[in-house]
Amino acid sequence: KVVDKFPEQCEEAIEIGNKFSRKLRIKKPERVCVCGMGGSGIAGDMLAGIFPDKDIRVFKGYELPKYVGKKDLIFSVSYSGNTEETLSVFTEAVKRGCKTIGITSGGELERQCVKHSLDYVKIPKGIKPRFSLGYLLFPIIVMLEKIGFIKRQKLDLVIKNLMETREEIGMKTRTSDNPAKRIALKLVDSVPVVQGFGMYEPVTYRARTQFNENSKVPSFSEIFPELNHNSILGWEGGGYLTKNFSVIIIRDENESEQIRKRIEFTKKLLK
């Protein structure tokens, strides 16, 4: 049900971002840093993938790099508000005087934002962090529009596309008409290996972690063209080890000729 309502979640998240941004009074930063782990940290990965030409850094761990300072904008993202790595980086950002905005449903992160009189976006609670991507990502996009870090996006078209996609691959769509269900059936009793490239790197990683968290199976992700320089050799000599692997390749009709050739070569090798 939560997945089925993802378009509405994104729509609500955009409104949350718009409401918050009306009171936002900060200058355009030199760079944007997103700090978060797991289902919260993926929002930063997606953001960096969507805007590859912008200086967006994603930090997943306990430490904030030394080069981050007062001219940077820090988003501390933790759905629960209690992620220890994110809280550690938040504390360091506050010490350095960085402009910091929290995104959370509550917990210690909310308490620390209140304590230090810092802005934070309060999002709805009650769902698993891995199902909250819309709430964690879209408010950041709206805020970055507001301060001029990115140009205004056609978010209404994004929502329209999500709703159309739900009609195609939603739970109520029968298997014969549903490509997602047909793919899922092919993956039964196998280890999914997701391959992608470029801006789809975070999507590739996200797919892998969703197999891990939702399907409770091992899964791996690889990126073109790097995978052609190392991991592909494992398939040549893997033998019985790779027979239970299923490969999913994320493609784009506008992919470059070089990437297309890499993918086609890899497909032939894996068959």
N, C-alpha and C positions, 0 to 999 in steps of 0.2 A: 504493500500500500504506500509506503514512504517513497519507494522508487517510482511508483506510478504517478505520484504527485510532484515529481521533481520539477516540471515546468512551473507549477504554481509556487514551489519553494523559491525558484529563481526570481519569479515575478515579485514575490513578497520581499526578497532580499534586495532587489533594486529599489523598492520603495523605502526600505529601512535605510539604505545608503543615501537616498535622496533627502530623507528627513534629517539624517545626521549631518549631511553636508551643508545644510542651510545655516548651521551655526559654526561651520569649520572656518577658521581664520589662520591659515598658515601659508607660508611662501612656498613656491615651487622648489623642491629639494634638488640637490645634485644627483642623488640616486635614491632608490627605494630598496629597503631591505625587509624581507618577510621572514619571520622566525616562527617555526612551528614543527611539529612532529606528526608522523602518521597521517591520519585522515584530516588533520588540520594543516599540516605542512604542505600537502598536495596543492592547496590553494596558491601557494607561492610558486610551485613548479608550473602550474597552469598559467599563472600570470606572466611568468618569464617566457613561456612558450608562445603565448598570444602576442606578446610585444617584444620580439627578439632584438629590435633595434634600440630599445630603452635600457638604461642601466638599472636592472633589477637583479638583486642578489637574494639568494635563498639560503638560510642558515638552519641546519638541523643538528643540534648538539647543545652543549652546555656553554660554549664560549662565543663571544662576539669578536670578530677580527679587529685587530688594533687600528686598522685604517678607517673604521666606521666612526664618525664624529657628529658634531652639532649641525652640520650642513645636510645630514642625511635624515630621511624619514623612515622610522622603524614601525612595522606592524607586528605586534606580538599576538600570534594567533593560537588560541587553545580553546576548543569547543567546551571542554569541561571546566577550564580555568585552573586546572590543577596539574598540568604537565610540568614536571620538574625541570626539564631541559629549557623549556620556553620561559619559565619563571626565572631561571638562572640568567638567561640572556637579557630578559627584561630588567632585572636588577642592575646589570652592568650598563645597559643603555641609559637608565635613569642616572646612574653615577656620572656618566660622561656628559650628561645634559642633552642627550639626543631627543629630538621631537619624537615621541612614542605614542602610538595609538593601539589600544587593545581591542581585540575582537573575540568575544567569549559569550557563553550563556550564563556565566557566573563564576563561582569558586574563588580561589585565592587571587587570580589575575584581576577579577573585578574589584576585590578588596584592596589590592595594591594600587590600582588605578585611582580609586577613590582616595586612598591615603595620600597619594602624591599629586592629587588634583589634576590627573591626566584624562584626556578624552578616551572614551571607549565605546564601541558599538555593542549593544546588548542584543543578542540574537535568541530566538526561542530555544528552550531546552526540551529534553524528553526524547531525543532520538540518538542513535549511535553516531559518533563522530564521522564515521566513514560514509554516512548518508547525508551529511550536512554541507557538502561542497558548495551548493548554491548560496547558502547563508554566509559562508566564509569567503567566497571569491567575489561575488558581485558588489558588496558594499565597498571593497577596495577599489574596484574598477570605477565606480561612481565617484569616489573621493578623488581618485587620480584625475578624472575628468574635471572635477571642480577646481583643482589647484593648477590645472594646465600642464600636468606632467604627460598626459596623453590627450589626443584629440577626442572629441565626442564620438561615442560608439553608437551603432544602430542596435541598441539592446532590445527594442521592440521586435526586430526581425529575428533576434536570437530566440526569444520566447516563442515566436511563431514557428520557427524551425523545430524547437524542442517538442512543441505540441504535435506537429506533423509527424515527427519521428516516433512519438509515443503511439500514434495511430498505426504505424507500420510494425513496430516491434514490441508493443505493450503486451501485458499478460493476457488480455482478452482477445488478442489476435491469434487465430488458429495457426498451428504449426506450418501448414502448407503455404500460408501467406506471410509467415514470420521468419525472416532470415536469421534473426538472433536465436530463436528456438532451434532452428535446424543446425546452426553452428554448435550450439550447446550439446545437442545429441551426438554430434561427431566427436566431441571432446570427452565423453564419458570414459572413465577408466584410463585416462591418459594424463600426462603432465603437460600443461599448456606452456608453450614458449612463444612470447609475443615479440614481434620485430617491427620496428618503425624507423623513422628518420626525421631529422630537422625539427620542425615545430611540433611534430607528433611524438617527440621523445617523452614528454610528461604524460601523454595519453597512453603510450606503451607501458610506462611504469605504473600508471594508475590501473590499467587492465590487469597487470600482474598482481598487484596488491589486492585487487578485488577478488581474484581467484583465491588468494591466500586467506583473506578475511571472511569472505562470504561462502565460498565453496569448500574451504578448509582443505585445500590441496596445495602441494608444492607448485610453484610456477616461477618462470624466469623471463627476463626481458633483455633484449639486445637492440643495438642501434646501428643502422647503415650509415656510412660505409665501414665503420670501425669493426663491425662483426666479421667483415670479409678479410680482416687482417689477423684474426686470432681464433675466435670461437668456432668459426666454420670448419677449422681443421679437426675439431673434436667430433664433428659429424662424419668426417671421412673414416675415422678409425673407431668410432663409438660402438658400432655393431649392435650387440644385444642391449647396450645401455640406452641407445636412442630409439629403439623400436617402440617404446611406450610414450614417446614425445609427440605432441601435436603442435604444429607451427601455425601461428596466426600472423599474417603480415598486414600491417596497416598501410594503406596506399592512398594516393591522391591523383586525380586525373591530371593535375597540373605539376606532377613531380618532374624533376629535371631529367634530361636524357641520360645523364651519368647514373643517377639513382635508379632509373628504370632498368638500365642494363645490369646494374648490380643485383637488383631484385630478381630479374629473370634468370640470371646466372645461378643465383642461390637456390631458386625454386627447382631448377634442373638438377642441381647437386643433391638436394634433399629428397628427391623422389626415389 
